[in-house]
Amino acid sequence: MTSPVLLLIFNRPDTTAEVFAAIREAKPERLYVAADGPRADREGEAERCAEARRIALEVDWRCEVRTLFRDENVGCRRAVSGAITWFFEYEEEGIILEDDCLPHPSFFPYCEALLERYRDDPKIMCITGNNFQADMKRWPYSYYYSIFNHCWGWASWRRAWQLYDGELKGFDPETAPYMLDNLCHVHGFGDHWAGILDRVRNGKIDSWAYIWTWSCFRHGGLTCTPKVNLVSNIGFGDGGTHTTASTSPLASMETSELTGPLRAPPERKPAETFDQYAAQNHFGIGKRRVFRSIRNRLRRLVRSLRDEGRPA
């Protein structure tokens, strides 16, 4: 496999070993491994981090390896986004896996083929290995275009990552809901995402992934989403950072093979039905949020009117 791979690890030797085994089977020519530093107040974490790093460097095939191992802990948001930026300083494009995202073998050729196919298409910003749809057996194509850049195993290009709005400078909580509502016609969609992004901006959520989603939303970027699920998140449970509910239906989802040659949808536009399903069933946005959405917009209107009435 000629496409480079970035493996993001931390303190989970068990899941790291499984994901690394999948990478070993694919045998990329270039492997990048990045790790945040251990937290000083967590007993035994330094040892677990060291073991995960050891496992991720057991390269026994012909491969160029680069590492970014932090001595101090900087947190999920800064560690992961910084590692991806580091990766794209060396590479124009590549595949990105976290230590709990276990790919099906066909994930790698799928990503590699689409990295080449959409290399110079600014409309396509991401390739994901995740599919959270209920049933796509009748879908005649290998993938669909989505507004959602699910990041449990994905690929992208330097040109797209350069649009990552790391400090959310382009996010305005007053106007963002209206812009976001134009992307997906599900009640409460704009307020749902604006609320999450506002909490990320205020440091209440330590996440790089929400910012990456916002960056794609903001620039109208599309994500190639496979018709079958190609990556299973095996990290749900006590050791997860954001995936702590081991009983979640998203935990350790089954994966399937995606055979080639890959057939593209005829029109380069979001599959609205699939995106609405994901919004309602994966992100939990729906009718129950209607009144909350109306309330939030009224609050913004009152705040705006109050500010306009203040003396200069």
C-alpha positions as CSV (number, residue, x, y, z in Angstrom):
1,M,0.0,0.0,0.0
2,T,1.5,3.3,-1.1
3,S,-0.8,5.6,0.9
4,P,0.7,6.7,4.2
5,V,-1.0,5.9,7.5
6,L,-1.2,8.0,10.7
7,L,-1.8,6.0,13.8
8,L,-3.0,8.0,16.8
9,I,-2.4,6.3,20.2
10,F,-2.4,7.1,23.9
11,N,-2.8,4.8,26.8
12,R,-4.6,1.7,25.5
13,P,-2.1,-1.1,24.7
14,D,-4.9,-3.7,24.1
15,T,-6.8,-1.8,21.4
16,T,-3.6,-0.4,20.0
17,A,-2.4,-4.0,19.4
18,E,-5.5,-4.9,17.4
19,V,-5.4,-1.8,15.2
20,F,-1.7,-2.2,14.6
21,A,-2.3,-5.8,13.6
22,A,-4.7,-4.5,10.9
23,I,-2.1,-2.0,9.7
24,R,0.5,-4.6,9.6
25,E,-1.6,-6.7,7.2
26,A,-2.0,-3.7,4.9
27,K,1.8,-3.0,5.0
28,P,1.9,0.8,4.2
29,E,5.2,2.1,2.9
30,R,5.1,5.0,5.4
31,L,3.7,4.9,8.9
32,Y,3.4,7.9,11.3
33,V,2.7,7.2,15.0
34,A,1.7,10.1,17.3
35,A,1.0,9.9,21.0
36,D,0.0,12.4,23.7
37,G,1.9,12.3,26.9
38,P,0.7,10.6,30.1
39,R,-1.2,12.6,32.7
40,A,0.9,13.0,35.9
41,D,-2.1,12.4,38.2
42,R,-3.2,9.0,36.7
43,E,-1.6,6.1,38.4
44,G,0.0,3.6,35.9
45,E,-0.7,5.7,32.9
46,A,2.9,6.3,32.0
47,E,3.5,2.6,31.9
48,R,0.4,2.0,29.7
49,C,1.5,4.8,27.3
50,A,4.9,3.4,27.0
51,E,3.5,-0.1,26.3
52,A,1.2,1.3,23.6
53,R,4.2,3.1,22.0
54,R,6.2,-0.1,22.0
55,I,3.5,-2.0,20.3
56,A,2.9,0.6,17.6
57,L,6.6,0.4,16.6
58,E,6.8,-3.3,16.1
59,V,7.1,-2.8,12.3
60,D,8.4,-5.9,10.6
61,W,7.8,-5.0,7.0
62,R,9.5,-2.6,4.7
63,C,8.3,0.8,6.0
64,E,9.5,4.3,6.8
65,V,8.4,5.2,10.3
66,R,8.1,8.7,11.9
67,T,7.0,9.4,15.4
68,L,5.6,12.3,17.4
69,F,5.7,11.2,21.0
70,R,4.8,14.0,23.5
71,D,6.4,14.0,27.0
72,E,3.6,16.0,28.5
73,N,-0.1,15.7,28.2
74,V,-1.8,18.4,26.1
75,G,-5.3,16.9,25.8
76,C,-7.3,15.2,23.1
77,R,-8.1,18.4,21.1
78,R,-4.5,19.7,20.8
79,A,-2.8,16.3,20.7
80,V,-4.8,14.9,17.8
81,S,-5.2,18.0,15.7
82,G,-1.5,18.8,16.2
83,A,-0.6,15.2,15.1
84,I,-2.8,15.5,12.0
85,T,-1.2,18.8,11.1
86,W,2.3,17.2,11.6
87,F,1.3,14.3,9.3
88,F,0.2,16.7,6.5
89,E,3.4,18.7,6.8
90,Y,5.1,15.6,5.3
91,E,2.3,14.1,3.2
92,E,-0.2,15.5,0.6
93,E,-2.8,12.8,1.5
94,G,-3.2,9.9,3.8
95,I,-5.2,7.6,6.0
96,I,-5.8,8.3,9.7
97,L,-6.7,5.7,12.4
98,E,-7.0,6.1,16.2
99,D,-6.0,3.3,18.5
100,D,-9.6,2.1,19.0
101,C,-10.8,2.2,15.3
102,L,-10.4,-1.3,13.9
103,P,-10.6,-1.4,10.1
104,H,-11.8,-4.1,7.8
105,P,-9.1,-5.1,5.3
106,S,-11.0,-3.5,2.4
107,F,-10.9,-0.1,4.2
108,F,-7.4,0.5,3.0
109,P,-7.9,-0.1,-0.8
110,Y,-11.2,1.9,-0.5
111,C,-9.4,4.9,1.0
112,E,-6.5,4.6,-1.4
113,A,-8.7,4.5,-4.5
114,L,-10.7,7.5,-3.4
115,L,-7.7,9.5,-2.3
116,E,-6.5,9.3,-5.9
117,R,-9.9,9.8,-7.5
118,Y,-10.7,13.0,-5.6
119,R,-7.2,14.3,-5.1
120,D,-7.9,17.5,-7.0
121,D,-11.6,18.0,-6.2
122,P,-12.0,20.7,-3.5
123,K,-15.6,19.7,-3.0
124,I,-14.6,16.4,-1.4
125,M,-12.9,17.0,1.9
126,C,-13.0,13.6,3.6
127,I,-13.3,9.9,3.1
128,T,-14.8,8.0,6.0
129,G,-14.9,4.3,6.7
130,N,-18.0,4.6,8.9
131,N,-21.6,3.8,7.9
132,F,-24.4,4.2,10.4
133,Q,-27.3,3.6,8.1
134,A,-29.9,0.9,8.8
135,D,-29.9,-0.7,5.4
136,M,-28.3,0.2,2.1
137,K,-28.6,-3.1,0.3
138,R,-30.5,-1.5,-2.6
139,W,-28.1,1.4,-3.0
140,P,-26.5,0.7,-6.4
141,Y,-23.2,2.6,-5.7
142,S,-20.2,1.8,-3.6
143,Y,-20.5,4.9,-1.5
144,Y,-22.5,8.1,-1.1
145,Y,-21.7,11.8,-0.6
146,S,-22.5,13.1,2.9
147,I,-22.2,16.3,4.9
148,F,-21.0,14.2,7.9
149,N,-17.2,13.5,8.1
150,H,-17.4,10.6,10.6
151,C,-13.9,10.1,11.9
152,W,-13.6,6.6,13.2
153,G,-11.2,5.7,10.5
154,W,-10.9,8.2,7.7
155,A,-8.6,9.7,5.0
156,S,-8.1,13.2,3.6
157,W,-5.7,15.6,1.9
158,R,-3.5,18.4,3.0
159,R,-5.6,20.8,1.0
160,A,-8.7,19.9,3.1
161,W,-7.0,19.9,6.5
162,Q,-5.6,23.4,5.8
163,L,-9.2,24.5,6.2
164,Y,-9.3,23.2,9.8
165,D,-10.6,26.1,11.9
166,G,-8.7,25.1,15.1
167,E,-9.7,28.1,17.2
168,L,-13.2,28.3,15.8
169,K,-12.5,31.8,14.5
170,G,-15.2,31.5,11.8
171,F,-17.8,30.3,14.3
172,D,-20.5,32.8,15.4
173,P,-23.0,31.3,17.8
174,E,-25.6,33.9,16.8
175,T,-25.6,33.2,13.1
176,A,-24.2,29.7,12.8
177,P,-27.6,27.9,13.5
178,Y,-29.2,29.6,10.5
179,M,-26.3,28.6,8.2
180,L,-26.2,25.1,9.6
181,D,-30.0,24.6,9.1
182,N,-29.4,25.0,5.3
183,L,-27.2,21.8,5.4
184,C,-29.8,19.4,6.7
185,H,-33.6,19.8,7.0
186,V,-34.0,18.1,10.4
187,H,-35.7,20.1,13.2
188,G,-33.1,21.5,15.6
189,F,-30.1,20.7,13.4
190,G,-28.5,24.1,13.5
191,D,-29.1,24.7,17.2
192,H,-27.7,21.2,18.1
193,W,-24.4,21.8,16.3
194,A,-24.1,25.4,17.4
195,G,-24.6,24.4,21.0
196,I,-21.9,21.7,20.7
197,L,-19.4,24.1,19.0
198,D,-20.1,26.8,21.6
199,R,-19.2,24.3,24.4
200,V,-16.0,23.3,22.5
201,R,-15.0,26.9,22.0
202,N,-15.5,27.6,25.7
203,G,-13.4,24.6,26.7
204,K,-16.3,22.5,28.1
205,I,-15.7,19.8,25.5
206,D,-12.2,18.7,24.6
207,S,-12.6,17.6,21.0
208,W,-10.9,18.1,17.7
209,A,-13.5,16.1,15.8
210,Y,-16.3,18.6,16.3
211,I,-14.1,21.3,15.0
212,W,-13.2,19.2,11.9
213,T,-16.9,18.6,11.3
214,W,-17.5,22.4,11.6
215,S,-14.7,23.1,9.2
216,C,-16.3,20.8,6.6
217,F,-19.7,22.3,7.2
218,R,-18.4,25.8,6.9
219,H,-16.8,25.1,3.5
220,G,-19.5,23.0,2.1
221,G,-17.2,19.9,2.0
222,L,-18.5,16.5,1.2
223,T,-17.4,13.1,2.6
224,C,-17.4,9.8,0.7
225,T,-19.2,7.4,2.9
226,P,-19.1,3.6,2.1
227,K,-22.4,1.7,1.6
228,V,-21.2,-0.8,4.3
229,N,-19.4,-0.2,7.6
230,L,-15.7,-0.6,7.2
231,V,-14.4,0.4,10.7
232,S,-15.5,-0.8,14.1
233,N,-14.9,1.3,17.2
234,I,-13.6,-1.2,19.8
235,G,-12.9,1.5,22.4
236,F,-16.2,1.9,24.1
237,G,-16.0,1.5,27.9
238,D,-14.2,2.7,30.9
239,G,-11.0,3.6,29.0
240,G,-12.7,5.7,26.3
241,T,-12.4,9.5,26.3
242,H,-15.7,10.3,24.6
243,T,-17.0,6.7,24.1
244,T,-17.7,5.5,27.7
245,A,-21.0,3.8,27.3
246,S,-20.1,0.1,26.6
247,T,-23.8,-0.7,25.9
248,S,-24.0,1.8,23.0
249,P,-25.3,0.4,19.7
250,L,-22.3,2.0,18.1
251,A,-19.8,-0.1,20.1
252,S,-17.9,-2.7,18.2
253,M,-20.2,-2.5,15.2
254,E,-19.9,-5.3,12.6
255,T,-17.8,-4.6,9.5
256,S,-18.3,-5.9,6.0
257,E,-16.2,-6.2,2.8
258,L,-16.5,-3.5,0.2
259,T,-15.5,-4.9,-3.2
260,G,-14.3,-3.0,-6.2
261,P,-14.2,-1.5,-8.6
262,L,-15.8,1.4,-6.7
263,R,-18.9,2.9,-8.3
264,A,-19.5,6.6,-7.7
265,P,-22.9,8.2,-7.4
266,P,-23.7,10.1,-10.6
267,E,-24.3,13.5,-8.9
268,R,-21.8,15.2,-6.6
269,K,-24.3,16.2,-3.9
270,P,-25.3,15.1,-0.4
271,A,-27.6,12.1,-0.2
272,E,-30.3,14.0,1.9
273,T,-32.2,10.9,3.0
274,F,-29.1,9.2,4.4
275,D,-27.9,12.4,6.1
276,Q,-31.3,13.0,7.7
277,Y,-31.3,9.5,9.0
278,A,-27.8,10.0,10.5
279,A,-28.8,13.3,12.0
280,Q,-31.8,11.8,13.7
281,N,-30.5,8.3,14.6
282,H,-26.7,8.8,15.0
283,F,-26.6,12.3,16.4
284,G,-30.0,12.2,18.1
285,I,-31.4,15.3,16.5
286,G,-35.2,15.3,16.0
287,K,-38.6,16.5,17.0
288,R,-37.9,16.5,20.7
289,R,-35.5,19.4,20.0
290,V,-38.0,21.6,18.2
291,F,-39.1,23.6,21.3
292,R,-35.5,23.9,22.6
293,S,-34.5,25.2,19.2
294,I,-37.3,27.8,19.2
295,R,-36.4,28.8,22.8
296,N,-32.7,29.3,21.9
297,R,-33.5,31.4,18.9
298,L,-35.9,33.6,20.9
299,R,-33.1,34.1,23.5
300,R,-30.7,35.1,20.8
301,L,-33.3,37.5,19.4
302,V,-33.9,39.1,22.8
303,R,-30.2,39.4,23.4
304,S,-29.6,41.0,20.0
305,L,-32.5,43.5,20.6
306,R,-31.1,44.3,24.1
307,D,-27.6,44.9,22.7
308,E,-29.0,47.2,20.0
309,G,-30.8,49.3,22.6
310,R,-27.7,49.9,24.7
311,P,-26.1,53.4,24.4
312,A,-22.8,53.5,22.4
